[in-house]
Amino acid sequence: MLLAVPAYVIRLGPQRIRLYPGVSRVGRDSLCEIQLTDESVSRRHATIRVDEEGAKLSDDASRNGVRVNGEKIRGAHLLHDGDKIRVGTVEMQFEVEDEATDAGLFGAGTRPLPRPGSGEPDPLAALSPREREVLARLARGEAHRDIAEALDVSTKTIETYRARIGEKLGVKGRADLVRLALQAGLLSPDR
């Protein structure tokens, strides 16, 4: 049975950033899922929480605030299709798209991987630079402990990155991660 489940997207210029269930942080920090490099954006500027009720945007006590359709928000603000979001001086648009799924449950099911060269955007566009780095290291076969040591973080942090990468890309096993890293050009076949 196919059900229409909304897909939430942030449009940032030509880039489309898919929002998945859970929390996506917005800011300059490399740990943010939506990383913005503009100096008007705080390190951890805002949070978007996606759950059964929809997508809610919150200001994380940023210095330049968050605006939706020109109005400064306070507390959690439920986003609607077409809302214009301004984080510092960076402008984005929130969009809701219909997506068919046979899962029947919010957040369940897997997402197909785009095929490179088919005119699709970068399959790793949803990943932050740090998540890309962790993905490349995982795909090369490095152990969580070794990655944690190299990046000066805890093993638990690497496990969290691994889970978030899998959730964002709709993959579960290391073999799928390796295949995706190869397709995206993070690895060469001879490595």
N, C-alpha and C positions, 0 to 999 in steps of 0.2 A: 504494500500500500504506500503510495507516494504522498507525502504531505509537504506543503509549502512552509518552509522555515525561513524567517528573515535572515539575511546576511547583512551585517553591519560593516560599512566601509568608511574610512576617512580618506578624502581626496585632498592631496597636498600637491598643488600644481598638476603635473601629468601623472604623478605617482598615486596609486591606489593602495591603501594599507587596510588589510582585512582585520577586523576585530573578532577575536574568539572569546568564548566564555571565560570569565575570570577577570583579572585586573591587568590593564595595560597602562604603564606609566609613561608620561609625556615630559620630556625635558632634555637638557644638554648632556646629562650624565650618560656614560657609555652603557650603564645597566638599564637604561630606559628602553622599553619596547618600541616607542615612537621617539626616535632621537632627532632633535632639532638643534642645529648648530648656531642659530642666531643669538647674539649677545643679549637681546631683550628677554630671552627665555631663561628661567631659573634652572638650576641643575635638576631638580625634581619639581616641576612646575604644576602638573595636574595629573589626575588619575581618571581613567575611563573604566568603569566596572560594567561588564556585560553579564546579565543573568536572565532569569525567566521574565522579568518585568521589562527588559529592554537594555539600553545603554545609558548609563548615568555618568555625567562628567562632574568632577569636583576639583576645585582649586586647592592645591597643597601648600597654602600660605605663601604663594609666590610673591615676588616684589612688584611685578607688573600686572598681576591679575589675569583672569580669564573672562572673556565675553562671549555670549551666544546671541547672535542677531543684534549686536551692538549693546546689549545689556550685561553689566557685570553680574556674574553669578555668585551666590552665597550658598553653601551647602551643596548637596547632590542635586544636579539638574538633569532631568530626563530629556534625552535628545530625541528629536523628530527629524524625519526625512527632509533634507534641504537646509537644515540649520547651518548657519555660518558661524564658525568658531574662530576666535582670535586668542592666541596664546602669545603674550608679549606683543610683538608686531607681526607674528606669523599668522597668516590666514589659511584656514582649512574649511572643508565642507563635509558634513556628515550625511551619508546616504544609506538608505535601506533598500536592499534588493531582495527579490524572492529567489529562493534556492530550493529545489526539490530534493527531498531526502526520503529514504525508505526507513529511516531509523525511528521516526515517530516520537522521539524524545529530544528535548532541547540539549544541544551539545553532543549528542551521540553520533556515531557514524564516522567515516573517514572522508577526507577531502582528496580528490584526485590530484596528482601531481601534474603541473603543466609540462608539456614537451618543449624542450629548447628548439629554437629555430622555427617555431610554428606561429610566430608573430605574438606569442603570449609574453607578458611581462616577466621579469626575472622571477624564477620560482622561489628565490630566497628573499624577496623584497620585504616580507613580513618580519625578517630577523634583524635584530640590532647588530652593529659591528661586532660586539663581544660574542653574541650568539653565533655569528658566522665563524668567528675564530674557534669557539668551542666545537662547533660542528666539524670544521676541518680537522681538528685534533682528534676528535672521536672517530672520524672516518679513516684517519691514518692508523687507527688501532691503539692510540695512547690510552692508558688506564686513567680512570677518574682521579686517582691519587696523584699521578704524574702531571695531569693537566692542572689540578688544583695548586700543586707546588709551583709550576711554571707561571701561573697567573696570580700567585700570591693570594689565593682565596681558600676556603674550606672545601673538603670533598663534598659536603652537603650542598654547597653552592653549585658545584658542577653537576650534581644529581638534579638539582632544581632546573639548571639550564637545559640539561638533557630532556627532562620532562616537558619543559616549555617548548623546546625546539620540536619535539615529537608532536605536541599538541598543535602548534602553529602549522606544521607541514603535513600533518595527518599520517605520520609514519610511526612505526613501533620499534622495529628491530634495527640492529647495527647494519645489517645488509642493506636495508632500505636507505639508511643514512649514507652509506658509502655510494650507493647508486645515485642518489640525489646529488651528493657532493661532486661526483664525476660529471653528471649532466650539467651542473651549474658552473663547472670549471674550477672548483676549489681544489681539486686533485687532478693529477695527470694519471692516465692508466698505468704508467710504469712505476708509480710510487707505492 
